Amino acid sequence: MLVKTYCAAVNGLKVTTVTIEVSVEMGQCLYLSGLGDEAVRESQSRIRTAYLYSGYKFPNKGITINLAPADLRKEGTSFDLPIAIGILAANEDMPRDLLDKYLLIGELALDGTLQPIRGALPIAIKARKDGYKGMILPRSNAREAAVVNNLEIYGMDSLSDVVKFLSGQSDVQPLEYDTRKVFYEHQASGSDLDFADVKGQDSVKRAMEVAAAGGHNIIMVGPPGSGKSMMAKRLPSILPPLSLSESLETTQIHSIAGKLGNSAHDDDNFSALITQRPFRSPHHTISQVALVGGGTKAMPGEISLAHNGVLFCDELPEFNKNTLEVLRQPLEDRRITISRAKYTIDYPCSFMFVASANPCPCGYYGDPTHHCVCSPNQIQKYMNKISGPLLDRIDIQVDIVAVPFSELSKTARGESSSEIRKRVIAARQIQTERFKDEKSIHCNAQMTDRMLHKYCAIDEQTTTLLHNAMERLHLSARAYSRILKVARTIADIEGSENIQMPHIAEAIGYRQLDRGDWAERGM
């Protein structure tokens, strides 16, 4: 008898419905076709043993299994459950009336229990789009999939539970999940880190506010202990909250990467959605593949996991230079394309790039309270680890000096993150209204060159100031556009409809770490 069950293959953010065709006829061998990887081919061993411990008998007949479309590569263990159900139905050990109404995914343990899989959320979105009544999957992934409304989600513990449900012998109810309620409840929790804890550094906090308001990249250079990492970790506390659409997009990436945790115990505090902007801080020993994505299964890297959030690279010159260079294209395009011989996968990576660096190997070049022991050649070599093209893509570049004791000893707290965030949100609302007719543009940092002429017009006097600054600082054409974008953000913070000379002057001041200036430090 020929039976069909339905599953899905996840390749990047693209999900394809897979039809599991199972035929049980006379014979002795099992054939599995459809371009499955090693994990898919090993499923027969898991299924045989799961049958034994679940009280079912594996057919002693010829079994042919095809995963259609047969020319699409299929990876992972999520095909175990639909294959196992298909074999039982094809051998007439269970009814098959409901098999075309549900999409099945799940890995089988040897005792028949269902183990969690990756990508449950994008698969659920595809199931609803294709018109399935519901989806049956491991209980551990149920809340993740239940984020999708208008789709019945059944979280099961074992193979026998699935068989009973599909045979009409179980009264299991679909999981109820109020996506909007859970999203806004968890979003309100906020961050424990606050800019009020930062002593002094008012100019740097201003730069962080501008960066957050426009979504700009920023690098901070200063001696050890000056507060670079402290302020970077507090940046998410002043960023505008995630929208529900941004949350779903970000959660899909984390779902594919298997980073959503486990909801098997029905913990009320567990949220299947990413409700806070991601903050990723990879160590400087990270590899290129781990940073941008790839590997044998083309998984998302740190830049994609930071999508709609922050990627913080502490001690930037300590990173491998070749690893840093792969950031250049994603910073510009906000997407990363992973190409292989037979397929290509795209992941979004629209993130704020935040970096910190010491000014020299010992860390104390230019510090009035410490003596720098580095030679000019050592300083230049250290600075050269950050290439000009990469530095050119960082909109805001600021120097930090150590906080004096007079500031550290003050008991008064500084301006809180909530106060700064109000101004950031107000500026972002102006940008949202400005770009409402522009596709995929949400903040000033994402503007194209064409939009600069429309939204960043400046008068003749301001143009002269910018022209003189570009010649004196030897700035590139890219730096020109970055200055205009930052100036537009400063104007938005001030509530100004037009970019004024003070806005341009402040934006130019944020290019003080231009590549040429860095080279001169080592001379």
KEGU-94442 format. One record per residue (C-alpha): residue number from 1; x negated, y, z. Coordinates in steps of 0.5 Angstrom, whole numbers, plus 500, padded with zeros to 3 digits. Layout:
REM residues N
+-----+-----+-----+-----+
|   i |   X |   Y |   Z |
+-----+-----+-----+-----+
| NUM |   X |   Y |   Z |
...
+-----+-----+-----+-----+
//
This chain:
REM residues 523
+-----+-----+-----+-----+
|   i |   X |   Y |   Z |
+-----+-----+-----+-----+
|   1 | 500 | 500 | 500 |
|   2 | 498 | 507 | 498 |
|   3 | 498 | 512 | 504 |
|   4 | 496 | 520 | 504 |
|   5 | 494 | 524 | 510 |
|   6 | 492 | 531 | 510 |
|   7 | 486 | 534 | 513 |
|   8 | 481 | 540 | 511 |
|   9 | 474 | 542 | 509 |
|  10 | 471 | 548 | 512 |
|  11 | 465 | 551 | 508 |
|  12 | 463 | 558 | 511 |
|  13 | 470 | 562 | 511 |
|  14 | 473 | 558 | 506 |
|  15 | 478 | 552 | 508 |
|  16 | 480 | 547 | 503 |
|  17 | 486 | 542 | 504 |
|  18 | 483 | 535 | 503 |
|  19 | 488 | 529 | 501 |
|  20 | 486 | 523 | 505 |
|  21 | 488 | 517 | 500 |
|  22 | 488 | 510 | 503 |
|  23 | 490 | 504 | 500 |
|  24 | 490 | 497 | 503 |
|  25 | 490 | 491 | 499 |
|  26 | 487 | 484 | 498 |
|  27 | 480 | 484 | 499 |
|  28 | 475 | 484 | 504 |
|  29 | 470 | 491 | 503 |
|  30 | 471 | 498 | 505 |
|  31 | 470 | 503 | 500 |
|  32 | 469 | 511 | 502 |
|  33 | 469 | 516 | 496 |
|  34 | 469 | 523 | 496 |
|  35 | 463 | 526 | 497 |
|  36 | 462 | 525 | 504 |
|  37 | 456 | 526 | 508 |
|  38 | 453 | 521 | 513 |
|  39 | 458 | 523 | 519 |
|  40 | 464 | 522 | 514 |
|  41 | 461 | 515 | 512 |
|  42 | 459 | 513 | 519 |
|  43 | 467 | 514 | 521 |
|  44 | 469 | 507 | 519 |
|  45 | 464 | 504 | 525 |
|  46 | 468 | 509 | 530 |
|  47 | 475 | 508 | 527 |
|  48 | 474 | 500 | 528 |
|  49 | 471 | 501 | 535 |
|  50 | 477 | 506 | 537 |
|  51 | 482 | 501 | 534 |
|  52 | 479 | 496 | 539 |
|  53 | 480 | 500 | 545 |
|  54 | 487 | 503 | 543 |
|  55 | 490 | 496 | 542 |
|  56 | 490 | 496 | 534 |
|  57 | 487 | 491 | 530 |
|  58 | 483 | 493 | 524 |
|  59 | 486 | 490 | 517 |
|  60 | 482 | 484 | 515 |
|  61 | 483 | 487 | 508 |
|  62 | 480 | 491 | 502 |
|  63 | 481 | 498 | 504 |
|  64 | 479 | 504 | 499 |
|  65 | 479 | 511 | 502 |
|  66 | 478 | 517 | 497 |
|  67 | 477 | 524 | 500 |
|  68 | 480 | 529 | 495 |
|  69 | 478 | 533 | 491 |
|  70 | 472 | 528 | 490 |
|  71 | 468 | 533 | 488 |
|  72 | 468 | 538 | 494 |
|  73 | 462 | 536 | 499 |
|  74 | 465 | 534 | 506 |
|  75 | 461 | 535 | 512 |
|  76 | 463 | 533 | 520 |
|  77 | 467 | 528 | 524 |
|  78 | 474 | 532 | 523 |
|  79 | 476 | 527 | 518 |
|  80 | 476 | 521 | 523 |
|  81 | 483 | 522 | 525 |
|  82 | 486 | 523 | 519 |
|  83 | 483 | 517 | 516 |
|  84 | 484 | 512 | 522 |
|  85 | 492 | 514 | 521 |
|  86 | 492 | 513 | 514 |
|  87 | 489 | 506 | 515 |
|  88 | 494 | 504 | 520 |
|  89 | 500 | 507 | 516 |
|  90 | 497 | 504 | 509 |
|  91 | 497 | 497 | 513 |
|  92 | 504 | 498 | 515 |
|  93 | 502 | 498 | 523 |
|  94 | 506 | 505 | 524 |
|  95 | 511 | 509 | 520 |
|  96 | 509 | 514 | 515 |
|  97 | 515 | 519 | 514 |
|  98 | 512 | 525 | 518 |
|  99 | 505 | 524 | 515 |
| 100 | 506 | 530 | 509 |
| 101 | 508 | 535 | 515 |
| 102 | 502 | 535 | 519 |
| 103 | 495 | 537 | 518 |
| 104 | 490 | 532 | 522 |
| 105 | 483 | 533 | 524 |
| 106 | 479 | 530 | 530 |
| 107 | 473 | 526 | 532 |
| 108 | 474 | 519 | 535 |
| 109 | 470 | 517 | 541 |
| 110 | 469 | 509 | 541 |
| 111 | 474 | 509 | 546 |
| 112 | 480 | 512 | 542 |
| 113 | 480 | 519 | 545 |
| 114 | 479 | 525 | 541 |
| 115 | 473 | 530 | 541 |
| 116 | 473 | 537 | 539 |
| 117 | 471 | 540 | 532 |
| 118 | 469 | 546 | 529 |
| 119 | 473 | 551 | 525 |
| 120 | 480 | 549 | 528 |
| 121 | 482 | 557 | 527 |
| 122 | 481 | 557 | 520 |
| 123 | 484 | 551 | 519 |
| 124 | 490 | 553 | 522 |
| 125 | 490 | 559 | 518 |
| 126 | 490 | 555 | 512 |
| 127 | 495 | 550 | 514 |
| 128 | 500 | 555 | 515 |
| 129 | 498 | 558 | 508 |
| 130 | 500 | 551 | 505 |
| 131 | 506 | 550 | 508 |
| 132 | 505 | 545 | 513 |
| 133 | 510 | 544 | 519 |
| 134 | 504 | 543 | 524 |
| 135 | 497 | 541 | 526 |
| 136 | 495 | 535 | 530 |
| 137 | 488 | 536 | 533 |
| 138 | 484 | 535 | 540 |
| 139 | 487 | 538 | 546 |
| 140 | 480 | 542 | 547 |
| 141 | 482 | 546 | 540 |
| 142 | 489 | 547 | 541 |
| 143 | 489 | 554 | 544 |
| 144 | 484 | 556 | 539 |
| 145 | 489 | 553 | 533 |
| 146 | 495 | 556 | 537 |
| 147 | 493 | 563 | 535 |
| 148 | 496 | 562 | 529 |
| 149 | 504 | 563 | 529 |
| 150 | 509 | 560 | 525 |
| 151 | 505 | 553 | 526 |
| 152 | 507 | 548 | 531 |
| 153 | 500 | 546 | 534 |
| 154 | 500 | 539 | 538 |
| 155 | 494 | 538 | 542 |
| 156 | 493 | 530 | 543 |
| 157 | 488 | 526 | 548 |
| 158 | 487 | 520 | 544 |
| 159 | 489 | 516 | 538 |
| 160 | 494 | 512 | 541 |
| 161 | 498 | 519 | 543 |
| 162 | 498 | 521 | 536 |
| 163 | 501 | 514 | 533 |
| 164 | 506 | 515 | 538 |
| 165 | 508 | 522 | 536 |
| 166 | 508 | 520 | 529 |
| 167 | 512 | 514 | 530 |
| 168 | 517 | 518 | 534 |
| 169 | 516 | 515 | 541 |
| 170 | 513 | 521 | 544 |
| 171 | 517 | 528 | 546 |
| 172 | 510 | 532 | 546 |
| 173 | 512 | 539 | 545 |
| 174 | 508 | 544 | 541 |
| 175 | 503 | 549 | 545 |
| 176 | 506 | 556 | 546 |
| 177 | 501 | 561 | 546 |
| 178 | 503 | 569 | 546 |
| 179 | 497 | 571 | 542 |
| 180 | 498 | 579 | 542 |
| 181 | 500 | 578 | 550 |
| 182 | 493 | 574 | 551 |
| 183 | 489 | 579 | 547 |
| 184 | 491 | 585 | 550 |
| 185 | 491 | 582 | 557 |
| 186 | 483 | 580 | 556 |
| 187 | 482 | 586 | 552 |
| 188 | 484 | 590 | 558 |
| 189 | 478 | 587 | 563 |
| 190 | 473 | 591 | 560 |
| 191 | 465 | 591 | 561 |
| 192 | 462 | 591 | 568 |
| 193 | 456 | 595 | 565 |
| 194 | 457 | 603 | 566 |
| 195 | 453 | 608 | 563 |
| 196 | 454 | 612 | 570 |
| 197 | 449 | 607 | 572 |
| 198 | 443 | 610 | 568 |
| 199 | 439 | 616 | 571 |
| 200 | 437 | 622 | 567 |
| 201 | 436 | 620 | 559 |
| 202 | 442 | 625 | 557 |
| 203 | 439 | 626 | 550 |
| 204 | 439 | 618 | 549 |
| 205 | 446 | 617 | 552 |
| 206 | 448 | 623 | 547 |
| 207 | 445 | 619 | 541 |
| 208 | 448 | 613 | 543 |
| 209 | 455 | 616 | 543 |
| 210 | 454 | 619 | 536 |
| 211 | 452 | 611 | 534 |
| 212 | 458 | 608 | 537 |
| 213 | 462 | 614 | 534 |
| 214 | 460 | 613 | 527 |
| 215 | 458 | 605 | 527 |
| 216 | 450 | 607 | 526 |
| 217 | 444 | 603 | 527 |
| 218 | 439 | 606 | 532 |
| 219 | 432 | 605 | 535 |
| 220 | 429 | 607 | 541 |
| 221 | 422 | 607 | 542 |
| 222 | 419 | 609 | 549 |
| 223 | 415 | 606 | 555 |
| 224 | 417 | 600 | 559 |
| 225 | 422 | 601 | 564 |
| 226 | 425 | 608 | 561 |
| 227 | 431 | 604 | 560 |
| 228 | 432 | 602 | 553 |
| 229 | 435 | 595 | 554 |
| 230 | 439 | 598 | 560 |
| 231 | 442 | 603 | 555 |
| 232 | 443 | 598 | 549 |
| 233 | 447 | 593 | 554 |
| 234 | 452 | 598 | 556 |
| 235 | 453 | 600 | 549 |
| 236 | 459 | 595 | 548 |
| 237 | 462 | 599 | 554 |
| 238 | 463 | 605 | 550 |
| 239 | 465 | 602 | 543 |
| 240 | 472 | 603 | 541 |
| 241 | 476 | 596 | 542 |
| 242 | 477 | 591 | 537 |
| 243 | 483 | 591 | 533 |
| 244 | 487 | 584 | 533 |
| 245 | 485 | 583 | 525 |
| 246 | 478 | 584 | 527 |
| 247 | 479 | 579 | 533 |
| 248 | 481 | 574 | 528 |
| 249 | 476 | 575 | 523 |
| 250 | 470 | 575 | 529 |
| 251 | 474 | 569 | 532 |
| 252 | 474 | 565 | 526 |
| 253 | 466 | 566 | 525 |
| 254 | 465 | 563 | 532 |
| 255 | 470 | 558 | 531 |
| 256 | 466 | 555 | 525 |
| 257 | 459 | 556 | 529 |
| 258 | 463 | 552 | 535 |
| 259 | 462 | 558 | 540 |
| 260 | 469 | 558 | 543 |
| 261 | 468 | 554 | 549 |
| 262 | 473 | 549 | 551 |
| 263 | 480 | 550 | 553 |
| 264 | 481 | 542 | 555 |
| 265 | 483 | 544 | 562 |
| 266 | 488 | 549 | 560 |
| 267 | 485 | 554 | 564 |
| 268 | 489 | 560 | 564 |
| 269 | 483 | 565 | 564 |
| 270 | 481 | 562 | 558 |
| 271 | 482 | 566 | 551 |
| 272 | 482 | 563 | 545 |
| 273 | 480 | 570 | 542 |
| 274 | 474 | 574 | 542 |
| 275 | 477 | 580 | 545 |
| 276 | 471 | 584 | 546 |
| 277 | 466 | 586 | 541 |
| 278 | 460 | 581 | 541 |
| 279 | 454 | 583 | 543 |
| 280 | 448 | 578 | 541 |
| 281 | 441 | 579 | 543 |
| 282 | 436 | 574 | 540 |
| 283 | 430 | 573 | 543 |
| 284 | 424 | 575 | 539 |
| 285 | 422 | 568 | 537 |
| 286 | 428 | 567 | 533 |
| 287 | 427 | 564 | 526 |
| 288 | 430 | 567 | 520 |
| 289 | 435 | 561 | 519 |
| 290 | 438 | 562 | 526 |
| 291 | 438 | 570 | 525 |
| 292 | 441 | 570 | 518 |
| 293 | 445 | 563 | 518 |
| 294 | 443 | 557 | 514 |
| 295 | 440 | 550 | 515 |
| 296 | 443 | 544 | 513 |
| 297 | 450 | 545 | 514 |
| 298 | 449 | 553 | 512 |
| 299 | 452 | 555 | 519 |
| 300 | 453 | 563 | 521 |
| 301 | 447 | 566 | 524 |
| 302 | 446 | 571 | 529 |
| 303 | 448 | 577 | 525 |
| 304 | 455 | 574 | 523 |
| 305 | 456 | 572 | 530 |
| 306 | 455 | 580 | 531 |
| 307 | 460 | 581 | 526 |
| 308 | 464 | 587 | 529 |
| 309 | 460 | 588 | 534 |
| 310 | 452 | 589 | 536 |
| 311 | 446 | 586 | 534 |
| 312 | 441 | 588 | 539 |
| 313 | 433 | 586 | 538 |
| 314 | 429 | 588 | 544 |
| 315 | 422 | 589 | 543 |
| 316 | 423 | 589 | 536 |
| 317 | 415 | 589 | 534 |
| 318 | 414 | 582 | 537 |
| 319 | 419 | 579 | 532 |
| 320 | 416 | 576 | 526 |
| 321 | 415 | 581 | 521 |
| 322 | 418 | 576 | 515 |
| 323 | 424 | 575 | 520 |
| 324 | 425 | 582 | 520 |
| 325 | 425 | 583 | 513 |
| 326 | 431 | 578 | 512 |
| 327 | 435 | 584 | 515 |
| 328 | 434 | 589 | 510 |
| 329 | 440 | 586 | 505 |
| 330 | 445 | 585 | 510 |
| 331 | 444 | 591 | 513 |
| 332 | 446 | 595 | 507 |
| 333 | 451 | 590 | 504 |
| 334 | 454 | 588 | 511 |
| 335 | 455 | 581 | 508 |
| 336 | 450 | 575 | 507 |
| 337 | 450 | 570 | 502 |
| 338 | 447 | 563 | 503 |
| 339 | 445 | 560 | 497 |
| 340 | 444 | 552 | 496 |
| 341 | 443 | 548 | 489 |
| 342 | 450 | 546 | 489 |
| 343 | 454 | 551 | 493 |
| 344 | 454 | 558 | 495 |
| 345 | 457 | 561 | 502 |
| 346 | 458 | 568 | 504 |
| 347 | 459 | 570 | 511 |
| 348 | 461 | 577 | 513 |
| 349 | 456 | 581 | 518 |
| 350 | 458 | 588 | 519 |
| 351 | 455 | 590 | 526 |
| 352 | 451 | 595 | 529 |
| 353 | 444 | 594 | 529 |
| 354 | 440 | 596 | 536 |
| 355 | 433 | 596 | 537 |
| 356 | 428 | 598 | 542 |
| 357 | 420 | 598 | 542 |
| 358 | 414 | 600 | 546 |
| 359 | 410 | 605 | 542 |
| 360 | 404 | 601 | 542 |
| 361 | 401 | 594 | 545 |
| 362 | 400 | 596 | 552 |
| 363 | 407 | 600 | 552 |
| 364 | 404 | 607 | 554 |
| 365 | 402 | 611 | 548 |
| 366 | 404 | 618 | 549 |
| 367 | 406 | 617 | 556 |
| 368 | 404 | 623 | 561 |
| 369 | 404 | 618 | 567 |
| 370 | 400 | 612 | 564 |
| 371 | 393 | 612 | 560 |
| 372 | 394 | 608 | 554 |
| 373 | 388 | 603 | 553 |
| 374 | 390 | 602 | 545 |
| 375 | 385 | 604 | 540 |
| 376 | 388 | 607 | 534 |
| 377 | 388 | 601 | 529 |
| 378 | 392 | 597 | 534 |
| 379 | 397 | 602 | 535 |
| 380 | 398 | 603 | 527 |
| 381 | 398 | 595 | 527 |
| 382 | 403 | 595 | 532 |
| 383 | 407 | 600 | 528 |
| 384 | 406 | 597 | 522 |
| 385 | 410 | 590 | 524 |
| 386 | 416 | 595 | 523 |
| 387 | 416 | 596 | 515 |
| 388 | 418 | 603 | 512 |
| 389 | 424 | 600 | 508 |
| 390 | 427 | 597 | 515 |
| 391 | 426 | 603 | 519 |
| 392 | 429 | 607 | 513 |
| 393 | 436 | 603 | 514 |
| 394 | 436 | 605 | 522 |
| 395 | 440 | 612 | 522 |
| 396 | 438 | 614 | 529 |
| 397 | 431 | 614 | 531 |
| 398 | 430 | 617 | 538 |
| 399 | 424 | 617 | 543 |
| 400 | 425 | 616 | 550 |
| 401 | 420 | 618 | 556 |
| 402 | 420 | 615 | 563 |
| 403 | 425 | 618 | 568 |
| 404 | 422 | 622 | 573 |
| 405 | 423 | 621 | 580 |
| 406 | 427 | 627 | 581 |
| 407 | 432 | 624 | 577 |
| 408 | 432 | 617 | 580 |
| 409 | 433 | 619 | 587 |
| 410 | 439 | 623 | 585 |
| 411 | 445 | 620 | 588 |
| 412 | 450 | 623 | 584 |
| 413 | 453 | 618 | 578 |
| 414 | 452 | 620 | 571 |
| 415 | 458 | 621 | 566 |
| 416 | 462 | 614 | 566 |
| 417 | 463 | 610 | 560 |
| 418 | 470 | 611 | 560 |
| 419 | 469 | 618 | 559 |
| 420 | 464 | 617 | 553 |
| 421 | 469 | 612 | 550 |
| 422 | 475 | 617 | 550 |
| 423 | 471 | 621 | 545 |
| 424 | 468 | 615 | 541 |
| 425 | 475 | 613 | 540 |
| 426 | 478 | 620 | 538 |
| 427 | 472 | 620 | 533 |
| 428 | 474 | 614 | 530 |
| 429 | 481 | 615 | 530 |
| 430 | 479 | 621 | 525 |
| 431 | 475 | 616 | 521 |
| 432 | 481 | 611 | 521 |
| 433 | 485 | 617 | 518 |
| 434 | 480 | 619 | 513 |
| 435 | 479 | 612 | 510 |
| 436 | 486 | 610 | 510 |
| 437 | 486 | 609 | 503 |
| 438 | 479 | 606 | 502 |
| 439 | 478 | 599 | 502 |
| 440 | 474 | 596 | 507 |
| 441 | 471 | 602 | 510 |
| 442 | 473 | 604 | 517 |
| 443 | 467 | 608 | 520 |
| 444 | 462 | 613 | 517 |
| 445 | 456 | 608 | 517 |
| 446 | 460 | 604 | 512 |
| 447 | 461 | 610 | 507 |
| 448 | 458 | 609 | 500 |
| 449 | 454 | 614 | 496 |
| 450 | 460 | 616 | 492 |
| 451 | 464 | 618 | 498 |
| 452 | 458 | 622 | 501 |
| 453 | 460 | 628 | 496 |
| 454 | 468 | 627 | 498 |
| 455 | 467 | 627 | 505 |
| 456 | 460 | 630 | 507 |
| 457 | 460 | 637 | 503 |
| 458 | 455 | 642 | 506 |
| 459 | 454 | 649 | 504 |
| 460 | 448 | 653 | 501 |
| 461 | 445 | 655 | 507 |
| 462 | 445 | 648 | 510 |
| 463 | 443 | 645 | 504 |
| 464 | 437 | 649 | 504 |
| 465 | 435 | 646 | 512 |
| 466 | 436 | 639 | 509 |
| 467 | 432 | 640 | 503 |
| 468 | 426 | 643 | 507 |
| 469 | 427 | 638 | 513 |
| 470 | 426 | 632 | 507 |
| 471 | 420 | 635 | 504 |
| 472 | 417 | 636 | 511 |
| 473 | 418 | 629 | 514 |
| 474 | 417 | 626 | 507 |
| 475 | 424 | 623 | 507 |
| 476 | 427 | 618 | 502 |
| 477 | 434 | 618 | 498 |
| 478 | 437 | 613 | 503 |
| 479 | 435 | 618 | 509 |
| 480 | 438 | 623 | 506 |
| 481 | 445 | 619 | 506 |
| 482 | 444 | 617 | 513 |
| 483 | 443 | 624 | 515 |
| 484 | 449 | 626 | 512 |
| 485 | 453 | 620 | 515 |
| 486 | 450 | 622 | 522 |
| 487 | 452 | 629 | 521 |
| 488 | 459 | 627 | 519 |
| 489 | 460 | 623 | 525 |
| 490 | 457 | 629 | 530 |
| 491 | 462 | 634 | 526 |
| 492 | 468 | 628 | 528 |
| 493 | 466 | 628 | 535 |
| 494 | 466 | 636 | 536 |
| 495 | 473 | 636 | 532 |
| 496 | 470 | 640 | 526 |
| 497 | 473 | 639 | 519 |
| 498 | 467 | 641 | 516 |
| 499 | 459 | 639 | 517 |
| 500 | 456 | 645 | 520 |
| 501 | 449 | 647 | 520 |
| 502 | 448 | 645 | 528 |
| 503 | 451 | 638 | 526 |
| 504 | 445 | 637 | 520 |
| 505 | 440 | 640 | 525 |
| 506 | 442 | 634 | 530 |
| 507 | 442 | 629 | 525 |
| 508 | 435 | 631 | 522 |
| 509 | 433 | 631 | 529 |
| 510 | 435 | 623 | 530 |
| 511 | 430 | 622 | 524 |
| 512 | 424 | 624 | 528 |
| 513 | 421 | 617 | 528 |
| 514 | 420 | 617 | 520 |
| 515 | 415 | 612 | 517 |
| 516 | 410 | 617 | 516 |
| 517 | 410 | 620 | 523 |
| 518 | 409 | 613 | 526 |
| 519 | 403 | 612 | 521 |
| 520 | 400 | 618 | 524 |
| 521 | 400 | 616 | 531 |
| 522 | 395 | 610 | 529 |
| 523 | 390 | 615 | 525 |
+-----+-----+-----+-----+
//
